[in-house]
Amino acid sequence: MPLVSSQEILRAAYEGHFAVGAFNANNMEQIQGIVDAAVEERAPVILQVSQGAIRYAGLEFAAAMVRTAADEADVPVVLHLDHGTDFDQNIRCLRAGFTSLMYDGSKAPYEENIRVTAQVAHMAHVCGIPVEAELGKVLQSTDGVTEEQVQAAMTDPGQALDFVQRTCCDSLAVAVGSVHAMKEAQAELDIERIKQISETVNIPLVLHGSSGVKEESEVEAIQYGISKINVATMLNQAFVKGLCQAIDEDPDNVDPRKWLTVSRDAVKEVARHKIRLFGSAGTVKGNGFASPSKSFRSANLGAIE
Ligand SMILES: [Zn+2]
């Protein structure tokens, strides 16, 4: 089916207490692995183009691959811009057919973040496209961050309502204990903070840096308003591990497709695991959504084992 906007699927996730997996679209094999998992699990899925993917594949090329994958799929697929750097890049993505945008002004002063986010949201809403914004800072593990820095960068629940009201953003990326690009799942999220923010703003919240978060903590966070969870590092790890194993097993092979098939399958299984964990498996019924039938929490914790 054609690409869909993230608006309805994130609202359905927020109200149904599940989360939609937002997976990074770096190359054809990763995109195919992710969408195959979503189709088999009957889940909506967000494919997001990061700044790294734009540098690697190019904006138009990445967008075209996701669009083709969506056309072939019979579950809702969203094409989302991850960590949009400025107003101009958001316009370029809108013209390239993105169905969900993000402006990340978290490094800018508060008023500047509001000003540009509001500008992006106004422009996107004219075209019927929703916008994710970021308040607080989700830091980078490559910068060698300390626990104190993570604490200090967290989203201030007291600012959240003012920010959402003045920017008109549709979803909010929050800094609640996760850090980008962590290679092991060790972090626990600040659930109290998530609760406070969610009760105030009443829009879908977004978790970045999920590869470094304990799965129990992710599942708990979904109960309190986390409705979109970004997964990048874990998929890259699966892709590279699959590739290395395939090369080890058949070092004389000269056909890259043989090795990349193993990588694609490895990505698919990680995406499937996350889709089940987030409770979005089975939520696509026909063209609409159905709430997960079993007790969400116990069903999801079962998926961790
Ligand atoms: Zn991020």
Boltz pocket constraint, residues with backbone or C-beta under 6 A from the ligand:
constraints:
  - pocket:
      binder: B
      contacts: [[A, 83], [A, 138], [A, 180], [A, 208], [A, 209], [A, 230]]
      max_distance: 6.0
